[in-house]
Amino acid sequence: MKILIVGAGGFIGGHLLEEILKNHRNWHVIAIDINADKISHLLADENINFFKIDILQDSIEKHVRDCDVVLPLAAIASPAVYVTDPLRVFELDFEANLQIIKWAVKYEKRVIFPSTSEVYGMCEDEEFREDESNCVTGPVCKQRWIYSCSKQMLDRVIYAHGLKNNLNYTLFRPFNWIGPKLDDISNSDNGSSRVVTQFLSNIVHEKDIKLVGGGNQIRSFTDVSDAIGALIKIIKNENNCATRQIFNIGNPNNQASIKNLAHEILDLAKKYDRLKSLAEKIKIVEINPHEYYGKGYQDVAYRVPSIERAEALLQWKPKVPLKESLQKIMDSLFKTTSK
Ligand SMILES: NC(=O)c1ccc[n+]([C@@H]2O[C@H](COP(=O)([O-])OP(=O)(O)OC[C@H]3O[C@@H](n4cnc5c(N)ncnc54)[C@H](O)[C@@H]3O)[C@@H](O)[C@H]2O)c1
């Protein structure tokens, strides 16, 4: 199988590449990204061809034509950018990805597309279900919803191509996948990275941890090793189990409020020699969402997936508890000497 991964140098792409090159030696990967820093150690492998291409500038039509399955993972997935530069989010997350979908339709290729838990928005269901829960977003002046809407619109376009043109697709919805190499820890500006990296970089840079709106928001954190296990099953697609399906890929057992997450990370940090003295000085403080992200922000109080479908069709179940996941991330960054 020839797999085209666009955005292969990112968090998910990098972990997926590692797994494919280690355990699926009969698969060949065409990897595309503007940045290969996180995957440079993999590029000498004969099972991968890397192309440094900016998909906003250059066509990748021939790569779509030449593969069997395409995973268009390139996107901006950072709430701070949804608010400060919504058009950039639209151009990459929607327009550039739409073009890839059109080529996949033209050349009859299989598409595995990363939707997002964000499409459920402010849905009040206790557990979000792929075919039942509503997608609830806020007013246009809350531009943070441009990410959710861009992804939702692509979900709908892909679904429609499935109906009309028989497009062979799978949509997967990650719920806060976390693991080593999530984001760059060197930048500690407000909202510069996803929450786990943000809190760690606050500690490293001796800045207080800020709980946006009090930190009572609930999220379900999913260890990237579990998540990649689901993705591999989707790629394999045994007996067409993933064909024209939407899957929530999350860990409902790893629910935590952002406030609890902050305390968990700070407590863990005290066990690492490099962080101990820093962590003892850090305070956890509350901050108004508009002060932190700007007026275009609106929050999601609660986000827990139903994973019944992934359990039934993919025979997949996440295993790694949140604490273990956090430890793995911190070990990868700070090489613990005492636990
Ligand atoms: N990580 C999560 O928990 C999560 C949650 C929901 C949805 N997703 C979706 O999964 C996908 C992958 O997420 P991720 O966490 O790996 O993101 P990431 O930001 O780590 O990776 C995205 C990659 O795309 C590349 N890229 C950006 N602009 C590009 C361009 N113009 N041309 C070529 N490459 C470009 C980046 O260099 C980066 O390596 C995204 O579509 C994201 O929206 C992820």
The ligand as an SDF file (V2000), in Angstrom:
LIG
                    3D

 44 48  0  0  0  0  0  0  0  0999 V2000
   -3.7180   16.4730   17.8710 N   0  0  0  0  0  0  0  0  0  0  0  0
   -5.0200   16.4580   18.1510 C   0  0  0  0  0  0  0  0  0  0  0  0
   -5.4440   16.1320   19.2670 O   0  0  0  0  0  0  0  0  0  0  0  0
   -6.0260   16.8140   17.0720 C   0  0  0  0  0  0  0  0  0  0  0  0
   -7.3460   17.0190   17.4730 C   0  0  0  0  0  0  0  0  0  0  0  0
   -8.3000   17.2660   16.5040 C   0  0  0  0  0  0  0  0  0  0  0  0
   -7.9660   17.3100   15.1680 C   0  0  0  0  0  0  0  0  0  0  0  0
   -6.6670   17.1390   14.8080 N   0  0  0  0  0  0  0  0  0  0  0  0
   -6.3610   17.2390   13.3710 C   0  0  0  0  0  0  0  0  0  0  0  0
   -5.3950   16.2640   13.0040 O   0  0  0  0  0  0  0  0  0  0  0  0
   -4.5300   16.8000   12.0060 C   0  0  0  0  0  0  0  0  0  0  0  0
   -3.0810   16.6620   12.4430 C   0  0  0  0  0  0  0  0  0  0  0  0
   -2.9340   17.2640   13.7200 O   0  0  0  0  0  0  0  0  0  0  0  0
   -1.5110   17.4200   14.4290 P   0  0  0  0  0  0  0  0  0  0  0  0
   -1.7830   17.4080   15.8830 O   0  0  0  0  0  0  0  0  0  0  0  0
   -0.5460   16.4530   13.8720 O   0  0  0  0  0  0  0  0  0  0  0  0
   -1.1240   18.8990   13.9710 O   0  0  0  0  0  0  0  0  0  0  0  0
    0.3350   19.5260   13.8410 P   0  0  0  0  0  0  0  0  0  0  0  0
    0.1440   21.0030   13.8660 O   0  0  0  0  0  0  0  0  0  0  0  0
    1.2660   18.9270   14.8020 O   0  0  0  0  0  0  0  0  0  0  0  0
    0.7890   19.0860   12.3740 O   0  0  0  0  0  0  0  0  0  0  0  0
    0.3590   19.7200   11.2020 C   0  0  0  0  0  0  0  0  0  0  0  0
    1.4970   19.6410   10.1880 C   0  0  0  0  0  0  0  0  0  0  0  0
    1.0580   20.2940    8.9910 O   0  0  0  0  0  0  0  0  0  0  0  0
    2.1750   20.9710    8.4630 C   0  0  0  0  0  0  0  0  0  0  0  0
    1.7360   22.0750    7.5910 N   0  0  0  0  0  0  0  0  0  0  0  0
    1.1930   23.2530    7.9810 C   0  0  0  0  0  0  0  0  0  0  0  0
    0.9910   24.0430    6.9150 N   0  0  0  0  0  0  0  0  0  0  0  0
    1.4040   23.3410    5.8330 C   0  0  0  0  0  0  0  0  0  0  0  0
    1.4470   23.6390    4.4480 C   0  0  0  0  0  0  0  0  0  0  0  0
    1.0230   24.8120    3.9850 N   0  0  0  0  0  0  0  0  0  0  0  0
    1.9610   22.7120    3.5900 N   0  0  0  0  0  0  0  0  0  0  0  0
    2.4200   21.5070    4.0740 C   0  0  0  0  0  0  0  0  0  0  0  0
    2.3830   21.1750    5.3750 N   0  0  0  0  0  0  0  0  0  0  0  0
    1.8980   22.0790    6.2500 C   0  0  0  0  0  0  0  0  0  0  0  0
    2.9100   21.5120    9.6830 C   0  0  0  0  0  0  0  0  0  0  0  0
    4.2620   21.8460    9.3760 O   0  0  0  0  0  0  0  0  0  0  0  0
    2.7670   20.3620   10.6560 C   0  0  0  0  0  0  0  0  0  0  0  0
    3.8970   19.5070   10.5890 O   0  0  0  0  0  0  0  0  0  0  0  0
   -4.9600   18.2460   11.7880 C   0  0  0  0  0  0  0  0  0  0  0  0
   -5.8190   18.3000   10.6870 O   0  0  0  0  0  0  0  0  0  0  0  0
   -5.7210   18.5840   13.0320 C   0  0  0  0  0  0  0  0  0  0  0  0
   -6.6990   19.5670   12.7870 O   0  0  0  0  0  0  0  0  0  0  0  0
   -5.6810   16.9010   15.7280 C   0  0  0  0  0  0  0  0  0  0  0  0
  1  2  1  0
  2  3  2  0
  2  4  1  0
  4  5  1  0
  4 44  2  0
  5  6  2  0
  6  7  1  0
  7  8  2  0
  8  9  1  0
  8 44  1  0
  9 10  1  0
  9 42  1  0
 10 11  1  0
 11 12  1  0
 11 40  1  0
 12 13  1  0
 13 14  1  0
 14 15  2  0
 14 16  1  0
 14 17  1  0
 17 18  1  0
 18 19  2  0
 18 20  1  0
 18 21  1  0
 21 22  1  0
 22 23  1  0
 23 24  1  0
 23 38  1  0
 24 25  1  0
 25 26  1  0
 25 36  1  0
 26 27  1  0
 26 35  1  0
 27 28  2  0
 28 29  1  0
 29 30  1  0
 29 35  2  0
 30 31  1  0
 30 32  2  0
 32 33  1  0
 33 34  2  0
 34 35  1  0
 36 37  1  0
 36 38  1  0
 38 39  1  0
 40 41  1  0
 40 42  1  0
 42 43  1  0
M  CHG  2   8   1  16  -1
M  END
$$$$
